[in-house]
Amino acid sequence: MKSVGRVKDAPRNQEWLLTLLPIFPLVLLVMRLWYASRQDTQTLLLLLQNISPLGLLSAVLLTTLWVLPALILGGRVLGTLYWISTGRSSWLVRAAERLPGWVVVLAVVVGLFTWQLRFLPTLAMLSLTVVGLTVRDRFPRNEWLRAVVCYALPVTVAVISYIVLWPAIGTAVAAHDVATSLLLTLPQGLAVLLTGPVPRVPAWGLTHGIAVAMAVLTPFLVGVVVMKAPILPLMALQLSEDEKPQVLVGYLVASDDQMSTVLGRDGVVSFVRNDRLQSKVLCPDFGEVPRTWANLHGWYVEQSVVSWVAPAPAPVPVDPRCQGRPKDQRTVRPAPTPSEASPPA
């Protein structure tokens, strides 16, 4: 954005904001353990003693990968839109101005690979809006360039998007999935309407209101995602109890030569002696139940590019121990091969 004609604001000492950056992940980590311990202080202390913070931090980082592009692109759009509409500076305009172009491009690339298919039209809308508003700001007198970037380009992208996404749109409409249908059809059509200025009077309330809402709701959204992220491996332990097998399904907290500590899915901590342990198995993560079956040639709308391109795990039957049922420990000895049946000469 241009800086000519802006009123320079007095410098503000905002370094204290940097000290708040590590606090938010720490609060999320503690709240995740508090949630896993079912609000029991002793269980919380046990988890803090045995759990590595790297596992918890990975959940925060993976969530940040898809949240940051939305914040960067949304802040750039709102700040530039307010400046073009009013010609006045504000904290939102200064924040948008401090975002370098390469950061915006990197945010688009990260969003392209980490956002789900149903959110990619929204990513295209934000990207086209950033480009259109930037052209209006830097080349205000170039009518031909504005016509191409602000009008022709969004219309072309919208038409191509509708053609490519039509199978997924048709499946969502047939399934009466209103939310998915709107996410696949509405954003790219609105892109051409967002590349120009808004009326001067409601500009401040519109742009700054959305920015404040994003700043307030984002921590809660990240917190909800982190609260559901797994932090311990889910194990099924088959135990011997009065010569009868018993299965304990839970999260393995710690294990040593004598004892295994398991956190049940109901929040109860169990200490199991290893001499009672007959077998154990790592249970798969089944993930969330899909909310819609709309897909684009096998690419389901709730999948990102990374999860769709990555090789799918080989289908294996579910171990009965992961369902709480004991597994028969009797094994059948395979028939010996001819070389094993005959003694060596």
N, C-alpha and C positions, 0 to 999 in steps of 0.2 A: 504493500500500500504506500501511497505517496505521503510524504511528511511535510510538504510545502503547505503553508497556510495554517498549520495546526498550532494551537496554543500549547506551548510547552508547559507541562505541569511541573510543579516542584518535586524534586526527588524525594522519594519515600524510602525509609529504611524498612524493607520487608524481608530481611534475612531471617527473621524469626519464623517465617513460614517454612523454611527449609528444615528447621528442627522438628516440625510436625510430620514430615514425610515418613520417618521410621516408626512413628507411633501408631499409625493406622494399621500396618501389617501386624504389629505386635498385638494390638487389640483384637484383630480378627483371629489370630492364632489362639489367644487365650479363650475367646468366646467359642471357638470351634471345640476346644477341649472341654469347656464347661458344658457345651451342648452334648458332647459324646458321653460325659460322665453323668448325665441326667441330674445336673445341679447338685451333685454330691461332692463335698469338699475333699474328703479323703480319696475318692476315686480320681478327682482332678489332680491331687498331689502325686498319686501313683503314676498317672499318665505323664505328668511333667517330668518325673524322674526317669522314665524309660523311653519316651518318644523323642526321636531326633527332630529338631526344628526344620531340617531340610525338607522332610516330607510335607510339613504344613506350608512351608514357604513356596514349594512347587505349586501347590493349589492356588495360592495368591498370584503367582507369576502367570500361570496359565489363564487365569481369569482376566488378568491385566492385558493380555495379548489382544483380546477382542474388545475390551472397554476403551483402551487408549485411542484407537482409531476413531471411535465415535466422539470422544471428547475433543480430539485435535481437529477433526473436520467440522464438528459442530461449532466449536469456538471460532474457527477461521471464517466460517460462513456468517455467523451472527455478527462478529466484529466488523467484517468488511461490508455487510449489508447495512449496518447502522451508519458507518462512515459515508457510504455512497448516498444514503437517503437523507442525511442531515448535514454532512460536512463538519460535524463536531466530534471532538475526541471524548473518550470515556475510558474507564478501566477495561471494558470489553474490547474496545478498539486497540488499546495498548497491548493487551494480551494477544490479540490476533496478529498485530504487527511484529511481535517478538517471535512468532513461529516462522522459521526459515522455510523456504520452498522445498528443500530436500526432506524436511521432517514431514511435510504434508504428503509428498510423494511416497515416502516410506510408510506412512499410515495407511495410504490406499493399498499398497502392496500387501501389508500385513493383514488388513481387513479382507482382501481378496482371497487369501489362503485360510484365514481362521474363521470368517463369518459363515454362517449356514447359508444354504442356497436361497432360502426364502428372504434373507436379508441383503442379498447381493443387489437387487434393484434399488434398495435404499442407499447402498454404497455408491452405485452409479449416479443416483440423484445428487448426493452430497458432492461427489467428485465433479460432476458437470456444473453444479452451482458454484463451487470454488473457482473453477476455470472461468466461467462467465463473469462472475463478480470481479475477478482479478483483471480481466480484459477491460471491463467498464472503468475500473479504477485507474489503470495505467495507460489506456488508449481511449480517452473520452471523445476524441475527435475523429477516430477512425470508424466511420459508419459501416464500411464493408466488413471489417474484422468483427465488429459487434454483431452484425447480421449473421455471419457464419457461425461464430462461437456461441452466441447467446440464443439463437433461434434454430438455425439449420442443424447444428450438431445435436442438440437435445432431441429434436424431432426424429432425426435419423437413428439415434441410439434407441429411442423408444420403439420405433417400428421394428428394428432388428431384435430388440429384446422380446417384444410380443411374439414375433415369429419363432424365436428359439424356445421361449418358455411356454408356448401354447400347449404342449402335452401336459405339463404340470398344472397349468391354469385350468385346463379342461377337467383333469382329475379332481382338483380341489373344488371346482364348482359342482361337479357331479356328486361329490361327497358332502356337499353343503358345509364346507369348511370356510366360513366367512373370513376369518382372520388370515389364513394362508392365501385366499383369493385376493384380498386387499393388498397384502404385502407383495404379491407377484405382479399386480397390475397397476396400483395407484402411484408408487413413487416415481417411476420413469416418466409417467404422464405429467407429473407436477414439475419436473425439472425445468421445463421451458418457462414456467411461471415464476421461478425463484431466482432467475438471473438478472432481475432488474430491481430498481429501488422501490421501496414501499412509501406510503404517505408519511410526511414529516412528523405529523402529530402523534400517531400511534407507534412510531418507529422505536422509541425508547422502551415503552412498555412491552412491545412484542419481542424485541431482541433480548433485552436484559431479563425479562420475565422467563423466557425459555432458558437462558443461560443459568439463572439462579435455580430453576427447577432441575436442570441437569446436574448442577453442583450438589444439590441436596439429595436427589434420588440415587445418584451413582453409588455412594458408599453403601446404601441399603441394598441395592441390587448386587453389588459385589459380595456383601456380607451373606446374602441368601445363597448365592452360588457356592461360596466357600463353606458354609455350614453343611452343605450336602456332599462335599467332596470327601472321598475316602482318605483316611489317615493311617490305617493299620491294615495289614493283610487279613483277609477273611479266611479262616481255617475251619476245617471239620475234623475233630479228634474223636476217634472211636476208642472207648475205654472199656475195661472189664469191671463189671459191678456184680458181685456175687455170681460169677460164672455166666453172667448174661451181658451181652454187649450193650453199650450205651453210647450215644453220639452226642457230643457237645459242639455246637456250631457257634462260633464267635470270632472276635478279633484278637489275634495273638499279640499280647503286650510285651512279654519277655519270656525267655526260655534259658535254662541253664542245665547242668548235669542232673539235678535232682527234681526240679519243679518247673512247670509251665504256667504262666499267668495268662488267663483268657478273659477278655471283656465280652460278655454276652450281648446279643443284640437288644436285650431288655435292660442293659446297663448294669447287670450283676457281675461282679468280679469273681472268678473261680480260680483256685490254685489246685493244679492237678499234679500228682506225683507221676514221674516218668515211668515207674514200674507198672502203673495201671494202663499205660498208653499202648494200645495194640497197633494203631496205624493213624496216620493223619494225611490230609490232602488239602491242597490249596484250591479254594473254590473260585470260580470265575466271577468277574464283575459283569453282571447282566445289563448294567446301565439303566437308563430311564426308559420307561415304556413309551414307544412312539405315539404321538398324539394324532398324526395323520399319515396316510400311506401315499400321499401325492409325491410323484417322483418324475424326474426327467431322464428317461432311458436308463433306469436303474439307480440314478442319483437322487436319493430321497431329500426332500426339502429341509429336513432337520440335520443333514450332514454337511460338513464343510468340505472344501476342496482337499484339504490334507487327509481327512478321514475317508474320503471317497477314493482318492488315488492310492492311498496306502494299501498294501495287500491285506485282505481280510483273513482273520484267523481260521484255521481249518476247523470245520464243525466236528465236535466230539460229543459223545453222549454225556449227560450230566451224571456225575457221581452220586449215587444214592445217599452217601454220607453228607453231602452238601444240603440235602433235603431233610436231614434229621433222621434218616433210616440207616441202620447198621448194614454193613456190607459183609457178605459171607466170606470168612477168612479161609475156607477150604479151597485149595488149589489142586488142580489135576496135573499130575506129572506128565510131561510130554513123552511120547514114545521115543525110545532111543534110536539114533541113526545107525545105519549099518556099521559105520566105523566105531561107534561106541558099543554096539552089541557084541562085536567079535574082539577078543583080546588081541593085542599086537603080537606079531610073530616074533 
